[in-house]
Structures are given as structure tokens and as C-alpha cells.
Amino acid sequence: MDEQRRRRVAVIWTGFALVMAYVTLSDGFAVGVSDLLGLVAVALGLGLAYLYYANPGGMLDFGETE
């Protein structure tokens, strides 16, 4: 996966995380299943954004050489 595409996907995942954070926290935070699930989705989105942006150890190259 080329660098430009990886960075574009990272921006998309960051946008997803921001939208989920807004939806989850817009009406206040209460310790409930829906808010905790929303925060898990935010953490997942940010984690995937980091994975695509940083590509640690060439993880997304899938054995391809450049």
C-alpha cells in the first residue's frame, strides 16, 4: 500500500473517531453501555488511524518490496 493511500485512510479513520466522539459525548457522559461502546469505537478508530499513518515495521506492506 503506497504512502499517499495510507495517509488518506488514516485521515478517514481520524474523521470517524472524531464523529464518534462527538456523537458519544454530545449529550453528556454517563457510565452506561452505549457511552462505553462509543469510547471503544473512538479508541479503535484512533488505533487504526495510527496503524495506517505510522505503518510500524512495514506491517501494511504484506511482503511487497518497493
BADOKOL-975201 format. One record per residue: residue number from 1; chain; z, y, x of N, C-alpha, C in turn. Coordinates in steps of 0.001 Angstrom, whole numbers, plus 500000, padded with zeros to 6 digits. Example, Ala and Ser with C-alpha at 12.3 -4.5 7.8 and 13.67 -1.06 7.14 Angstrom:
<rec k="1" c="A" n_pz="507800" n_py="494310" n_px="513190" ca_pz="507800" ca_py="495500" ca_px="512300" c_pz="507800" c_py="496700" c_px="513200"/>
<rec k="2" c="A" n_pz="507080" n_py="497750" n_px="512850" ca_pz="507140" ca_py="498940" ca_px="513670" c_pz="507870" c_py="500030" c_px="512900"/>
This chain:
<rec k="1" c="A" n_pz="500000" n_py="498828" n_px="500858" ca_pz="500000" ca_py="500000" ca_px="500000" c_pz="500000" c_py="501234" c_px="500904"/>
<rec k="2" c="A" n_pz="499047" n_py="502120" n_px="500697" ca_pz="498934" ca_py="503282" ca_px="501575" c_pz="500050" c_py="504297" c_px="501285"/>
<rec k="3" c="A" n_pz="500255" n_py="505172" n_px="502244" ca_pz="501388" ca_py="506104" ca_px="502189" c_pz="501294" c_py="507071" c_px="501017"/>
<rec k="4" c="A" n_pz="500112" n_py="507572" n_px="500721" ca_pz="499965" ca_py="508530" ca_px="499617" c_pz="500322" c_py="507884" c_px="498278"/>
<rec k="5" c="A" n_pz="499894" n_py="506661" n_px="498080" ca_pz="500212" ca_py="505963" ca_px="496832" c_pz="501709" c_py="505673" c_px="496736"/>
<rec k="6" c="A" n_pz="502335" n_py="505262" n_px="497845" ca_pz="503772" ca_py="505001" ca_px="497843" c_pz="504552" c_py="506252" c_px="497481"/>
<rec k="7" c="A" n_pz="504172" n_py="507388" n_px="498036" ca_pz="504883" ca_py="508638" ca_px="497739" c_pz="504669" c_py="509069" c_px="496292"/>
<rec k="8" c="A" n_pz="503488" n_py="508838" n_px="495751" ca_pz="503221" ca_py="509164" ca_px="494354" c_pz="504081" c_py="508305" c_px="493422"/>
<rec k="9" c="A" n_pz="504205" n_py="507023" n_px="493738" ca_pz="505047" ca_py="506140" ca_px="492933" c_pz="506514" c_py="506542" c_px="493060"/>
<rec k="10" c="A" n_pz="506923" n_py="506999" n_px="494239" ca_pz="508302" ca_py="507463" ca_px="494425" c_pz="508583" c_py="508688" c_px="493559"/>
<rec k="11" c="A" n_pz="507618" n_py="509585" n_px="493451" ca_pz="507793" ca_py="510760" ca_px="492587" c_pz="507899" c_py="510334" c_px="491125"/>
<rec k="12" c="A" n_pz="507122" n_py="509357" n_px="490725" ca_pz="507185" ca_py="508861" ca_px="489346" c_pz="508548" c_py="508255" c_px="489063"/>
<rec k="13" c="A" n_pz="509083" n_py="507447" n_px="489977" ca_pz="510409" ca_py="506851" ca_px="489772" c_pz="511512" c_py="507911" c_px="489762"/>
<rec k="14" c="A" n_pz="511362" n_py="508950" n_px="490582" ca_pz="512340" ca_py="510035" ca_px="490575" c_pz="512306" c_py="510770" c_px="489240"/>
<rec k="15" c="A" n_pz="511113" n_py="511000" n_px="488728" ca_pz="510978" ca_py="511614" ca_px="487408" c_pz="511616" c_py="510768" c_px="486320"/>
<rec k="16" c="A" n_pz="511406" n_py="509464" n_px="486394" ca_pz="512039" ca_py="508550" ca_px="485441" c_pz="513560" c_py="508667" c_px="485510"/>
<rec k="17" c="A" n_pz="514099" n_py="508699" n_px="486724" ca_pz="515549" ca_py="508793" ca_px="486891" c_pz="516081" c_py="510109" c_px="486336"/>
<rec k="18" c="A" n_pz="515356" n_py="511186" n_px="486538" ca_pz="515794" ca_py="512486" ca_px="486018" c_pz="515773" c_py="512512" c_px="484491"/>
<rec k="19" c="A" n_pz="514740" n_py="511962" n_px="483902" ca_pz="514670" ca_py="511911" ca_px="482439" c_pz="515781" c_py="511038" c_px="481879"/>
<rec k="20" c="A" n_pz="516028" n_py="509899" n_px="482499" ca_pz="517109" ca_py="509018" ca_px="482035" c_pz="518469" c_py="509684" c_px="482195"/>
<rec k="21" c="A" n_pz="518669" n_py="510429" n_px="483274" ca_pz="519933" ca_py="511137" ca_px="483460" c_pz="520117" c_py="512196" c_px="482385"/>
<rec k="22" c="A" n_pz="519043" n_py="512902" n_px="482057" ca_pz="519130" ca_py="513913" ca_px="481008" c_pz="519447" c_py="513280" c_px="479655"/>
<rec k="23" c="A" n_pz="518746" n_py="512214" n_px="479321" ca_pz="518967" ca_py="511545" ca_px="478033" c_pz="520388" c_py="510978" c_px="477959"/>
<rec k="24" c="A" n_pz="520861" n_py="510421" n_px="479057" ca_pz="522182" ca_py="509801" ca_px="479072" c_pz="523295" c_py="510841" c_px="478987"/>
<rec k="25" c="A" n_pz="523138" n_py="511949" n_px="479684" ca_pz="524233" ca_py="512909" ca_px="479788" c_pz="524070" c_py="514139" c_px="478900"/>
<rec k="26" c="A" n_pz="523015" n_py="514215" n_px="478109" ca_pz="522767" ca_py="515416" ca_px="477309" c_pz="523812" c_py="515635" c_px="476219"/>
<rec k="27" c="A" n_pz="524349" n_py="514576" n_px="475661" ca_pz="525342" ca_py="514730" ca_px="474603" c_pz="526763" c_py="514506" c_px="475108"/>
<rec k="28" c="A" n_pz="526953" n_py="514579" n_px="476398" ca_pz="528269" ca_py="514350" ca_px="476988" c_pz="528399" c_py="512907" c_px="477440"/>
<rec k="29" c="A" n_pz="529349" n_py="512673" n_px="478295" ca_pz="529551" ca_py="511326" ca_px="478831" c_pz="530776" c_py="510706" c_px="478193"/>
<rec k="30" c="A" n_pz="530590" n_py="509558" n_px="477615" ca_pz="531692" ca_py="508766" ca_px="477076" c_pz="531573" c_py="507380" c_px="477693"/>
<rec k="31" c="A" n_pz="532695" n_py="506797" n_px="478026" ca_pz="532649" ca_py="505475" ca_px="478637" c_pz="532289" c_py="504474" c_px="477547"/>
<rec k="32" c="A" n_pz="531016" n_py="504233" n_px="477432" ca_pz="530500" ca_py="503290" ca_px="476459" c_pz="529347" c_py="502521" c_px="477060"/>
<rec k="33" c="A" n_pz="528922" n_py="501510" n_px="476368" ca_pz="527864" ca_py="500647" ca_px="476887" c_pz="526564" c_py="501426" c_px="477079"/>
<rec k="34" c="A" n_pz="526221" n_py="502281" n_px="476140" ca_pz="524940" ca_py="502992" ca_px="476249" c_pz="524919" c_py="503944" c_px="477443"/>
<rec k="35" c="A" n_pz="526010" n_py="504653" n_px="477673" ca_pz="526047" ca_py="505571" ca_px="478817" c_pz="526074" c_py="504816" c_px="480142"/>
<rec k="36" c="A" n_pz="526802" n_py="503719" n_px="480197" ca_pz="526832" ca_py="502935" ca_px="481431" c_pz="525473" c_py="502301" c_px="481708"/>
<rec k="37" c="A" n_pz="524804" n_py="501839" n_px="480668" ca_pz="523465" ca_py="501279" ca_px="480847" c_pz="522486" c_py="502365" c_px="481296"/>
<rec k="38" c="A" n_pz="522638" n_py="503566" n_px="480763" ca_pz="521805" ca_py="504681" ca_px="481196" c_pz="522020" c_py="505015" c_px="482655"/>
<rec k="39" c="A" n_pz="523271" n_py="504989" n_px="483100" ca_pz="523549" ca_py="505273" ca_px="484512" c_pz="523021" c_py="504174" c_px="485426"/>
<rec k="40" c="A" n_pz="523034" n_py="502939" n_px="484948" ca_pz="522442" ca_py="501844" ca_px="485726" c_pz="520935" c_py="502061" c_px="485853"/>
<rec k="41" c="A" n_pz="520290" n_py="502516" n_px="484776" ca_pz="518855" ca_py="502797" ca_px="484819" c_pz="518555" c_py="503940" c_px="485788"/>
<rec k="42" c="A" n_pz="519416" n_py="504947" n_px="485818" ca_pz="519245" ca_py="506061" ca_px="486765" c_pz="519373" c_py="505548" c_px="488198"/>
<rec k="43" c="A" n_pz="520378" n_py="504730" n_px="488454" ca_pz="520566" ca_py="504185" ca_px="489800" c_pz="519388" c_py="503304" c_px="490203"/>
<rec k="44" c="A" n_pz="518883" n_py="502518" n_px="489272" ca_pz="517728" ca_py="501675" ca_px="489556" c_pz="516501" c_py="502527" c_px="489871"/>
<rec k="45" c="A" n_pz="516278" n_py="503572" n_px="489087" ca_pz="515139" ca_py="504452" ca_px="489330" c_pz="515223" c_py="505127" c_px="490685"/>
<rec k="46" c="A" n_pz="516411" n_py="505612" n_px="491046" ca_pz="516573" ca_py="506259" ca_px="492355" c_pz="516434" c_py="505247" c_px="493493"/>
<rec k="47" c="A" n_pz="516925" n_py="504044" n_px="493282" ca_pz="516781" ca_py="502996" ca_px="494290" c_pz="515320" c_py="502633" c_px="494529"/>
<rec k="48" c="A" n_pz="514570" n_py="502504" n_px="493451" ca_pz="513148" ca_py="502195" ca_px="493593" c_pz="512385" c_py="503359" c_px="494208"/>
<rec k="49" c="A" n_pz="512779" n_py="504587" n_px="493876" ca_pz="512137" ca_py="505752" ca_px="494495" c_pz="512370" c_py="505744" c_px="496003"/>
<rec k="50" c="A" n_pz="513589" n_py="505423" n_px="496423" ca_pz="513877" ca_py="505340" ca_px="497861" c_pz="513057" c_py="504225" c_px="498506"/>
<rec k="51" c="A" n_pz="513001" n_py="503089" n_px="497842" ca_pz="512257" ca_py="501961" ca_px="498397" c_pz="510797" c_py="502322" c_px="498623"/>
<rec k="52" c="A" n_pz="510176" n_py="502958" n_px="497636" ca_pz="508773" ca_py="503322" ca_px="497784" c_pz="508582" c_py="504465" c_px="498770"/>
<rec k="53" c="A" n_pz="509506" n_py="505407" n_px="498833" ca_pz="509356" ca_py="506556" ca_px="499729" c_pz="509569" c_py="506156" c_px="501185"/>
<rec k="54" c="A" n_pz="510630" n_py="505416" n_px="501449" ca_pz="511002" ca_py="505112" ca_px="502829" c_pz="510288" c_py="503874" c_px="503382"/>
<rec k="55" c="A" n_pz="509973" n_py="502912" n_px="502524" ca_pz="509352" ca_py="501652" ca_px="502937" c_pz="510082" c_py="501057" c_px="504138"/>
<rec k="56" c="A" n_pz="511372" n_py="500728" n_px="503971" ca_pz="512162" ca_py="500253" ca_px="505108" c_pz="511630" c_py="498927" c_px="505661"/>
<rec k="57" c="A" n_pz="511414" n_py="498928" n_px="506939" ca_pz="510966" ca_py="497716" ca_px="507616" c_pz="509579" c_py="497251" c_px="507200"/>
<rec k="58" c="A" n_pz="508776" n_py="498125" n_px="506637" ca_pz="507438" ca_py="497731" ca_px="506210" c_pz="507463" c_py="496753" c_px="505051"/>
<rec k="59" c="A" n_pz="508481" n_py="496830" n_px="504215" ca_pz="508680" ca_py="495880" ca_px="503127" c_pz="507505" c_py="495840" c_px="502157"/>
<rec k="60" c="A" n_pz="506861" n_py="496973" n_px="501918" ca_pz="505786" ca_py="497036" ca_px="500938" c_pz="504403" c_py="496775" c_px="501526"/>
<rec k="61" c="A" n_pz="504340" n_py="496385" n_px="502781" ca_pz="503054" ca_py="496111" ca_px="503396" c_pz="502545" c_py="494716" c_px="503037"/>
<rec k="62" c="A" n_pz="503426" n_py="493825" n_px="502685" ca_pz="503088" ca_py="492465" ca_px="502265" c_pz="502202" c_py="491749" c_px="503290"/>
<rec k="63" c="A" n_pz="502517" n_py="491947" n_px="504568" ca_pz="501800" ca_py="491257" ca_px="505635" c_pz="500465" c_py="491865" c_px="506011"/>
<rec k="64" c="A" n_pz="500092" n_py="492971" n_px="505392" ca_pz="498842" ca_py="493621" ca_px="505736" c_pz="499018" c_py="494437" c_px="507007"/>
<rec k="65" c="A" n_pz="498004" n_py="494466" n_px="507825" ca_pz="498056" ca_py="495311" ca_px="509025" c_pz="497180" c_py="496521" c_px="508798"/>
<rec k="66" c="A" n_pz="497624" n_py="497633" n_px="509334" ca_pz="496864" ca_py="498875" ca_px="509144" c_pz="496090" c_py="499227" c_px="510377"/>
